[in-house]
Amino acid sequence: MIAPTTTQQQWLPDLALAGFETRPLDVAGGHAVLVRQCDPPRQGMAVLYVHGYSDYFFQSHLADVFRAHGYAFYAIDLPGHGRALQPNQIPCFYRAIADFYPFIDAAIDVIDAEHHRPWIVLHGHSAGGLVTALYAAEGGRRDRIGALALNSPFFDFMIDRVTRASIPLVMLLGRLQPTRIVGKLSPVYGETIYRGTGGEWEFDQRWKPVAGIPMRAGTARAILLAQRRLRRGLGIRCPILIAHSARSAWPTPGSPAIRQADIVLDVAHMRRDGPLLGDDVTMIAIEGGFHDLALSPQPARERYFAEMMGWLSDVVTARATS
C-alpha cells in the first residue's frame, strides 16, 4: 500500500519540462517522482511510461502523441534516476528489478484515483521495457494493465564473446562488490541524439550525460537475473507490443550505420525473446529507427508512433467488442 504521506502529496510544476507537473512517490523507504502532463484528457484511458537505464522522462512529444489519442500521460522517474536522484545517491544503481514494483504500484494507484480506474497502458523503453515486462507478469497491480507497449526492450546485452564469457564473474561481483563499476555505455549513442553534438534532442546532462552512466556490478546482476527470468516465460495476460529498429549496428564513430540503427541493443535478442512474454505478442520493426524509437529521425519516428497508436486502437476496439 502507498504510505499516507504519498497520497497527500500535491502536484507542482515540473522544473524540467513546461506543461508537466510532478509529485513525489515516497514508498518502502525509497523515493521516485511521478510526472504527468497538465490538464490530461478524461476519456478513461491512461499511459504510464517507464524510462531506460541512464535515462529519465524528457520526451514531451511522446506525451503529445498519446494526448492526441485521448490518453492521460504519466511517467515515472525511478529511484536513482532523473528527478528522483538524491544527493549522495549512486546514479542508476539498484540490486533487484522487483525493488521498483512498489513505486509502479503507487503510480498506478495515483492514476486510478485521478481517473476512476482507467484502462492503463504500461509503456517501457529499454531497461524500462524489461522492468515493465517483469512487472506485468508479477507486479502488485498487474491486473490493472490493459496493454504493454515496449520500445526496444533490454532483453539481453549487446556484447562480444569475450565480454559475455565474463558474465559469471560479474554475477559474483554483483553479490560481493555490488557498487564496483563493470561497464559503461559507448558515448556514440548519446552523441547521436543530443542536440549539442549533432542530434535533435535536448536533455539534462546531470541526469542523462552524453557519455552515459557507469553500470555497477549489482545493477548488472539485477538485469541479468531479470533477463533469465524472462527467458523462462512470463505468461503475461494482456496484449503486448514490442517495437524495435529494423537492425542493429556497433557504435562505431563516424559510421553511417549509427544514424539508422539501434547501436545500444541487438534487435535479434528482442525478436528471439519477445514470444516468451505471453500468448498475444505483436512485434514491429521500424526502418531507420534509433534505440529509443521516440527519438528516431523522421520519418522513422512518425512511423513508430503511427504503428503503436494503430495497434493500441485495435486493442481498444477488440476489448470493446469482446
C-alpha positions as CSV (number, residue, x, y, z in Angstrom):
1,M,0.0,0.0,0.0
2,I,1.1,3.6,-0.5
3,A,2.3,5.4,2.6
4,P,-0.2,8.0,3.8
5,T,2.3,10.8,3.1
6,T,2.3,9.8,-0.6
7,T,-1.4,10.1,-1.1
8,Q,-1.5,13.5,0.4
9,Q,1.1,15.0,-1.9
10,Q,0.1,17.8,-4.3
11,W,1.2,18.2,-7.9
12,L,3.7,21.0,-8.6
13,P,5.0,22.5,-11.8
14,D,7.8,20.4,-13.3
15,L,11.0,22.4,-13.3
16,A,12.4,20.2,-16.2
17,L,9.6,20.4,-18.7
18,A,7.0,23.0,-19.4
19,G,3.4,21.8,-19.5
20,F,4.1,19.0,-16.9
21,E,3.7,18.5,-13.2
22,T,5.4,16.3,-10.7
23,R,4.7,14.7,-7.3
24,P,7.0,12.5,-5.1
25,L,6.3,8.9,-4.6
26,D,8.0,8.0,-1.2
27,V,7.4,4.3,-0.7
28,A,9.1,1.5,1.1
29,G,12.0,3.7,2.2
30,G,12.7,4.9,-1.3
31,H,12.0,8.0,-3.5
32,A,10.6,8.2,-7.0
33,V,8.9,11.0,-8.9
34,L,5.7,10.8,-10.9
35,V,5.3,13.2,-13.8
36,R,2.1,14.0,-15.6
37,Q,1.1,16.2,-18.5
38,C,-1.0,19.1,-17.3
39,D,-4.8,19.1,-17.9
40,P,-4.9,15.4,-19.1
41,P,-7.8,14.1,-21.2
42,R,-10.7,12.4,-19.2
43,Q,-11.6,9.7,-21.7
44,G,-11.0,6.7,-19.4
45,M,-7.5,5.8,-20.8
46,A,-4.1,6.5,-19.4
47,V,-0.5,5.5,-20.0
48,L,2.4,5.1,-17.6
49,Y,5.8,5.5,-19.2
50,V,9.0,3.9,-17.6
51,H,12.4,5.1,-18.8
52,G,15.6,3.2,-19.6
53,Y,19.0,2.9,-17.9
54,S,21.0,6.2,-17.7
55,D,17.8,7.9,-18.5
56,Y,14.7,9.8,-17.3
57,F,11.5,11.1,-18.8
58,F,12.1,14.1,-21.1
59,Q,10.3,13.1,-24.3
60,S,7.4,15.6,-24.1
61,H,6.5,14.9,-27.8
62,L,5.7,11.3,-26.8
63,A,3.2,12.6,-24.3
64,D,1.7,14.8,-27.0
65,V,1.1,11.8,-29.3
66,F,-0.8,10.0,-26.5
67,R,-2.7,13.1,-25.6
68,A,-3.9,13.4,-29.2
69,H,-5.4,9.9,-29.0
70,G,-7.2,10.6,-25.7
71,Y,-4.7,9.2,-23.2
72,A,-3.8,10.9,-19.9
73,F,0.0,10.7,-19.9
74,Y,2.1,9.8,-16.8
75,A,5.8,8.9,-16.5
76,I,7.8,7.8,-13.5
77,D,11.5,8.7,-12.8
78,L,12.5,5.6,-10.8
79,P,14.7,5.8,-7.7
80,G,18.2,6.9,-8.5
81,H,17.2,8.3,-11.9
82,G,16.4,11.8,-13.2
83,R,14.2,13.9,-10.9
84,A,14.3,11.2,-8.3
85,L,18.2,11.2,-7.9
86,Q,19.1,12.3,-4.4
87,P,22.3,13.8,-3.0
88,N,25.0,11.2,-2.3
89,Q,23.0,8.5,-4.2
90,I,24.8,6.4,-6.8
91,P,23.0,7.2,-10.1
92,C,21.1,4.3,-11.8
93,F,22.1,1.8,-9.1
94,Y,19.8,-0.9,-8.0
95,R,20.1,-4.5,-6.9
96,A,16.8,-6.0,-7.9
97,I,14.2,-5.2,-10.6
98,A,11.4,-6.0,-8.1
99,D,12.6,-3.1,-5.9
100,F,10.8,-0.9,-8.4
101,Y,7.5,-2.6,-8.2
102,P,6.2,-0.7,-5.1
103,F,6.8,2.6,-7.0
104,I,4.9,1.4,-10.1
105,D,2.1,0.2,-7.7
106,A,2.0,3.7,-6.2
107,A,1.9,5.4,-9.6
108,I,-1.0,3.2,-10.7
109,D,-2.8,3.9,-7.5
110,V,-2.5,7.7,-8.2
111,I,-3.7,7.2,-11.8
112,D,-6.6,5.1,-10.6
113,A,-7.6,7.8,-8.0
114,E,-7.5,10.6,-10.5
115,H,-9.2,8.8,-13.4
116,H,-11.5,6.4,-11.6
117,R,-9.7,3.2,-12.7
118,P,-9.0,3.9,-16.3
119,W,-7.8,1.5,-18.9
120,I,-4.0,1.6,-18.5
121,V,-1.1,1.1,-21.0
122,L,2.2,0.3,-19.4
123,H,4.9,1.7,-21.7
124,G,8.6,0.9,-21.2
125,H,11.8,1.8,-23.0
126,S,15.0,-0.3,-22.9
127,A,15.7,-1.2,-19.3
128,G,12.2,0.2,-18.6
129,G,10.9,-2.4,-21.1
130,L,12.5,-5.1,-19.0
131,V,11.1,-3.6,-15.8
132,T,7.6,-3.3,-17.2
133,A,7.6,-6.8,-18.7
134,L,8.5,-8.3,-15.4
135,Y,6.0,-6.1,-13.6
136,A,3.2,-7.1,-15.9
137,A,4.0,-10.7,-15.0
138,E,4.4,-10.4,-11.3
139,G,3.8,-6.8,-10.0
140,G,1.2,-5.9,-7.4
141,R,-1.1,-4.1,-9.8
142,R,-0.5,-6.3,-12.9
143,D,-4.3,-6.9,-13.2
144,R,-4.7,-3.2,-13.8
145,I,-2.6,-3.3,-17.0
146,G,-4.7,-3.3,-20.2
147,A,-1.8,-3.4,-22.6
148,L,2.0,-3.5,-22.5
149,A,3.9,-1.4,-25.1
150,L,7.7,-1.9,-25.3
151,N,10.1,0.3,-27.1
152,S,13.4,-1.5,-27.8
153,P,13.3,-3.6,-24.6
154,F,16.5,-4.7,-22.8
155,F,16.2,-8.5,-23.2
156,D,20.0,-9.1,-23.5
157,F,23.3,-7.3,-23.5
158,M,24.8,-6.4,-26.9
159,I,28.4,-7.6,-26.1
160,D,31.2,-9.5,-27.8
161,R,32.0,-13.2,-26.9
162,V,34.9,-12.2,-24.6
163,T,32.7,-9.9,-22.6
164,R,29.9,-12.5,-22.5
165,A,32.3,-15.0,-21.1
166,S,32.9,-12.7,-18.1
167,I,29.2,-12.8,-17.0
168,P,29.8,-15.4,-14.3
169,L,32.4,-13.0,-12.8
170,V,30.0,-10.1,-13.0
171,M,27.4,-12.1,-11.2
172,L,29.8,-12.9,-8.4
173,L,30.9,-9.3,-8.1
174,G,27.2,-8.3,-8.1
175,R,26.8,-10.2,-4.8
176,L,30.2,-9.4,-3.2
177,Q,31.1,-5.9,-4.6
178,P,27.8,-4.5,-5.9
179,T,28.9,-0.9,-6.3
180,R,32.0,-1.9,-8.4
181,I,31.9,-0.5,-11.9
182,V,31.8,-3.2,-14.5
183,G,30.9,-1.4,-17.7
184,K,29.8,1.8,-19.4
185,L,27.7,2.6,-22.5
186,S,29.5,3.9,-25.5
187,P,29.1,7.7,-25.8
188,V,28.3,7.4,-29.5
189,Y,24.6,6.9,-29.0
190,G,24.3,9.9,-26.7
191,E,26.3,12.0,-29.2
192,T,23.9,10.9,-32.0
193,I,20.7,12.1,-30.2
194,Y,21.9,15.1,-28.2
195,R,21.4,18.5,-29.8
196,G,24.8,19.8,-28.6
197,T,26.6,17.0,-30.5
198,G,24.6,17.0,-33.8
199,G,21.4,15.3,-32.7
200,E,17.8,16.6,-32.4
201,W,17.1,16.4,-28.7
202,E,17.8,18.5,-25.5
203,F,18.1,16.7,-22.2
204,D,19.6,17.4,-18.8
205,Q,23.3,16.3,-18.7
206,R,23.1,15.8,-14.9
207,W,20.5,13.0,-15.4
208,K,21.4,11.7,-18.8
209,P,25.0,12.5,-19.7
210,V,26.0,12.0,-23.3
211,A,28.9,9.8,-22.1
212,G,26.5,7.6,-20.2
213,I,26.5,6.5,-16.5
214,P,28.8,3.6,-15.5
215,M,27.0,0.4,-14.6
216,R,27.7,-1.2,-11.3
217,A,28.0,-4.9,-10.7
218,G,24.9,-5.1,-8.5
219,T,22.8,-3.5,-11.3
220,A,24.3,-5.7,-14.0
221,R,23.4,-8.7,-11.8
222,A,19.9,-7.5,-11.3
223,I,19.4,-7.1,-15.1
224,L,20.9,-10.5,-15.9
225,L,18.7,-12.2,-13.3
226,A,15.6,-10.4,-14.8
227,Q,16.6,-11.5,-18.3
228,R,17.0,-15.1,-17.1
229,R,13.5,-14.9,-15.5
230,L,12.1,-13.6,-18.8
231,R,13.6,-16.5,-20.8
232,R,11.7,-18.9,-18.6
233,G,8.5,-17.4,-19.9
234,L,6.4,-14.7,-18.2
235,G,2.8,-15.6,-19.1
236,I,1.6,-12.0,-19.4
237,R,-2.1,-11.9,-20.0
238,C,-2.6,-8.6,-21.7
239,P,-1.8,-7.8,-25.3
240,I,1.9,-6.9,-25.8
241,L,3.6,-4.7,-28.5
242,I,7.4,-5.0,-29.0
243,A,8.7,-2.3,-31.3
244,H,12.3,-2.1,-32.3
245,S,14.6,-0.8,-35.1
246,A,14.9,-2.9,-38.2
247,R,18.5,-3.5,-37.5
248,S,21.4,-3.1,-35.0
249,A,24.9,-1.9,-35.5
250,W,28.0,-1.4,-33.4
251,P,28.5,2.1,-32.1
252,T,31.5,2.9,-34.5
253,P,32.2,6.7,-34.5
254,G,31.6,8.2,-38.0
255,S,29.9,5.1,-39.4
256,P,26.7,5.9,-41.4
257,A,25.0,2.9,-39.7
258,I,24.8,4.7,-36.3
259,R,22.1,7.1,-37.7
260,Q,19.8,4.4,-38.9
261,A,20.0,1.5,-36.4
262,D,19.9,0.5,-32.8
263,I,23.5,0.9,-31.5
264,V,22.8,0.0,-27.9
265,L,21.0,-3.3,-28.1
266,D,20.7,-6.2,-30.6
267,V,17.2,-6.3,-32.1
268,A,17.7,-10.1,-32.8
269,H,17.5,-10.6,-29.0
270,M,14.2,-8.8,-28.9
271,R,12.8,-11.0,-31.7
272,R,14.2,-14.1,-30.0
273,D,12.7,-13.4,-26.6
274,G,9.6,-11.5,-27.4
275,P,7.4,-14.6,-27.9
276,L,8.3,-15.7,-24.3
277,L,6.4,-12.8,-22.7
278,G,2.9,-14.1,-23.4
279,D,0.4,-15.5,-25.8
280,D,-0.6,-12.2,-27.5
281,V,2.6,-10.6,-28.8
282,T,2.9,-8.3,-31.8
283,M,6.4,-7.3,-33.0
284,I,7.1,-4.5,-35.4
285,A,10.4,-3.3,-36.9
286,I,10.9,0.3,-37.7
287,E,13.2,1.1,-40.6
288,G,15.8,3.7,-39.7
289,G,14.8,3.6,-36.0
290,F,17.2,4.5,-33.2
291,H,17.5,2.7,-29.9
292,D,14.8,5.0,-28.4
293,L,12.3,4.9,-31.3
294,A,10.7,8.0,-30.0
295,L,14.0,9.9,-30.6
296,S,14.4,8.5,-34.1
297,P,14.8,10.9,-37.0
298,Q,11.9,11.4,-39.4
299,P,10.2,9.5,-41.0
300,A,11.0,6.6,-38.6
301,R,9.7,8.4,-35.6
302,E,6.3,9.1,-37.1
303,R,6.0,5.6,-38.4
304,Y,6.7,4.3,-34.9
305,F,4.1,6.5,-33.4
306,A,1.6,5.5,-36.1
307,E,2.3,1.8,-35.6
308,M,2.0,2.0,-31.8
309,M,-1.2,4.0,-31.8
310,G,-2.7,1.9,-34.5
311,W,-2.0,-1.2,-32.5
312,L,-3.5,0.3,-29.4
313,S,-6.6,1.4,-31.3
314,D,-7.0,-2.2,-32.5
315,V,-6.6,-3.5,-28.9
316,V,-9.2,-1.0,-27.6
317,T,-11.6,-2.0,-30.3
318,A,-11.2,-5.7,-29.6
319,R,-11.7,-5.0,-25.9
320,A,-14.9,-3.1,-26.6
321,T,-16.4,-5.8,-28.8
322,S,-15.3,-8.8,-26.7
